[in-house]
Amino acid sequence: MLPYRYIKNNRAKHYRITLKADHIRVTIPRYGSKRRAEVFTESKKEWIESVIKKSVQRKIYSTEEIETLRAQAKNYIPERVTKLAETHGFVFNDIRIKKIRTRWGSCSRRKNLNFSLYLMLVDHTYIDYVILHELSHTVEMNHGPKFWALLESVCPGSKKLDREMRDFSNMF
């Protein structure tokens, strides 16, 4: 088992566990204590072990493979975003393809869209879902009921696709 490192963060609102290469970081919120962090990590022990097991099973991509995925993403995603935006009446500013490991995509308040190059590892149905998810954020910048209603209107079955996307998170 990896050693724990407890780090106090005055901006954090919740206890958080992050798996690092050589340790497990436990973030302690401003008004938290190390003792409560230890109780929290003990309650999450089974989850921590499953995450460590999954991380060992993850494929390590070579630099060449990463660059191939990046090229594929740059060829496919911007064109697809433009088409889906036009079809559904969304407006966005810029598109970037990044080596994002923690999420499939994001949308800034300036309507700039970021997508993970790892999207190229999943079926096009899921890529469209992520694109429409981020385009929906250009209208609704949260995950409230209005956001989900908008996303469902442009991508029927979006809640199911959202759950299924989590199954792919161990790919990178």
C-alpha positions as CSV (number, residue, x, y, z in Angstrom):
1,M,0.0,0.0,0.0
2,L,1.2,3.5,-0.8
3,P,1.9,5.9,2.0
4,Y,-0.5,8.7,2.8
5,R,0.4,12.4,2.6
6,Y,-2.0,14.8,4.4
7,I,-2.0,18.3,2.9
8,K,-4.0,21.2,4.3
9,N,-5.6,23.4,1.7
10,N,-7.4,26.5,2.8
11,R,-9.4,26.7,-0.5
12,A,-10.7,23.1,-0.3
13,K,-14.2,22.6,0.9
14,H,-14.1,18.8,1.2
15,Y,-11.7,16.1,2.1
16,R,-10.3,14.6,-1.1
17,I,-8.2,11.6,-1.9
18,T,-5.9,11.7,-4.9
19,L,-3.8,8.8,-6.1
20,K,-0.2,9.8,-7.1
21,A,2.5,7.7,-8.5
22,D,4.3,7.3,-5.2
23,H,1.8,8.2,-2.5
24,I,-1.9,8.8,-1.7
25,R,-2.6,12.5,-1.2
26,V,-5.3,13.4,1.3
27,T,-6.5,17.0,1.0
28,I,-7.7,18.5,4.3
29,P,-10.1,21.5,4.0
30,R,-9.6,24.7,5.8
31,Y,-11.6,23.7,9.0
32,G,-10.7,20.0,8.8
33,S,-8.3,18.1,10.9
34,K,-5.8,15.3,10.3
35,R,-7.8,13.0,12.6
36,R,-11.0,13.5,10.6
37,A,-8.9,13.0,7.4
38,E,-7.7,9.7,8.8
39,V,-11.2,8.6,9.6
40,F,-12.3,9.6,6.1
41,T,-9.5,7.6,4.4
42,E,-10.3,4.6,6.6
43,S,-14.0,4.7,5.5
44,K,-12.8,4.9,1.8
45,K,-10.2,2.1,2.2
46,E,-12.0,-0.3,-0.1
47,W,-12.5,2.4,-2.8
48,I,-8.8,3.4,-2.6
49,E,-7.7,-0.3,-3.1
50,S,-10.0,-0.6,-6.1
51,V,-8.6,2.6,-7.6
52,I,-5.0,1.4,-7.1
53,K,-5.9,-2.0,-8.7
54,K,-7.5,-0.2,-11.7
55,S,-4.5,2.1,-12.1
56,V,-2.2,-0.9,-12.3
57,Q,-4.4,-2.3,-15.1
58,R,-4.3,0.9,-17.1
59,K,-2.5,0.9,-20.4
60,I,0.5,3.1,-20.6
61,Y,0.6,5.0,-23.9
62,S,3.8,5.7,-25.7
63,T,4.7,9.2,-26.9
64,E,4.1,8.0,-30.4
65,E,0.6,6.6,-29.5
66,I,-0.3,9.9,-27.8
67,E,0.8,11.9,-30.8
68,T,-1.3,9.6,-33.1
69,L,-4.3,10.1,-30.8
70,R,-3.7,13.9,-30.8
71,A,-3.5,14.0,-34.6
72,Q,-6.7,11.9,-34.9
73,A,-8.5,14.2,-32.4
74,K,-7.4,17.4,-34.2
75,N,-8.7,16.0,-37.5
76,Y,-12.0,14.8,-36.2
77,I,-13.2,16.7,-33.1
78,P,-13.2,20.4,-34.4
79,E,-15.1,19.5,-37.5
80,R,-17.6,17.4,-35.5
81,V,-18.0,20.2,-32.9
82,T,-18.7,22.7,-35.7
83,K,-21.3,20.5,-37.3
84,L,-23.1,19.7,-34.1
85,A,-23.0,23.3,-33.0
86,E,-24.6,24.4,-36.3
87,T,-27.2,21.6,-36.2
88,H,-28.3,22.5,-32.6
89,G,-27.7,26.3,-32.6
90,F,-24.8,26.5,-30.2
91,V,-22.2,29.2,-30.3
92,F,-18.6,28.6,-29.1
93,N,-15.3,30.4,-29.4
94,D,-12.3,28.1,-29.6
95,I,-11.5,24.4,-29.5
96,R,-8.4,22.8,-28.0
97,I,-7.3,19.2,-27.9
98,K,-5.3,18.4,-24.8
99,K,-3.9,15.4,-23.0
100,I,-6.5,15.6,-20.3
101,R,-6.6,12.6,-18.0
102,T,-9.2,13.7,-15.4
103,R,-12.1,14.5,-17.7
104,W,-13.3,14.1,-21.2
105,G,-13.9,17.8,-21.9
106,S,-14.6,21.2,-20.4
107,C,-16.1,24.5,-21.3
108,S,-15.0,27.9,-20.0
109,R,-17.1,30.9,-19.3
110,R,-15.7,32.4,-22.5
111,K,-17.2,29.4,-24.4
112,N,-13.8,27.9,-25.2
113,L,-14.1,24.1,-25.5
114,N,-11.3,21.7,-24.4
115,F,-11.4,18.0,-25.3
116,S,-9.2,15.1,-24.2
117,L,-7.3,13.4,-27.0
118,Y,-8.3,10.1,-25.3
119,L,-11.8,10.6,-26.7
120,M,-10.4,8.9,-29.8
121,L,-10.4,5.6,-27.9
122,V,-14.2,5.5,-27.6
123,D,-17.0,5.0,-30.0
124,H,-18.2,8.0,-32.0
125,T,-21.6,7.9,-30.2
126,Y,-19.7,8.8,-27.0
127,I,-17.6,11.4,-28.6
128,D,-20.8,13.1,-29.9
129,Y,-22.2,12.9,-26.3
130,V,-19.2,14.6,-24.9
131,I,-19.2,17.3,-27.6
132,L,-23.0,18.0,-27.0
133,H,-22.4,18.0,-23.2
134,E,-19.7,20.7,-23.5
135,L,-21.8,22.6,-26.1
136,S,-24.7,22.6,-23.7
137,H,-22.4,24.3,-21.1
138,T,-22.2,27.2,-23.5
139,V,-25.8,27.9,-22.6
140,E,-26.0,26.4,-19.0
141,M,-22.7,26.6,-17.1
142,N,-23.7,24.0,-14.4
143,H,-25.2,20.6,-14.1
144,G,-28.6,21.7,-12.9
145,P,-32.0,20.5,-14.2
146,K,-32.0,23.1,-17.0
147,F,-28.6,21.8,-18.2
148,W,-29.8,18.2,-18.2
149,A,-33.1,19.1,-20.0
150,L,-31.1,21.0,-22.7
151,L,-28.6,18.1,-23.1
152,E,-31.5,15.6,-23.3
153,S,-33.2,17.6,-26.0
154,V,-30.1,17.5,-28.2
155,C,-28.8,14.1,-27.1
156,P,-31.6,11.7,-26.1
157,G,-30.4,9.2,-23.6
158,S,-27.7,11.5,-22.3
159,K,-28.0,10.3,-18.7
160,K,-27.3,6.7,-19.8
161,L,-24.4,7.8,-21.9
162,D,-23.0,9.8,-19.0
163,R,-23.0,6.7,-16.8
164,E,-21.5,4.6,-19.5
165,M,-18.6,7.1,-20.1
166,R,-17.5,6.5,-16.5
167,D,-16.7,2.9,-17.5
168,F,-14.1,4.2,-20.0
169,S,-12.2,6.3,-17.4
170,N,-9.8,3.5,-16.8
171,M,-8.5,3.7,-20.4
172,F,-6.0,6.4,-19.7
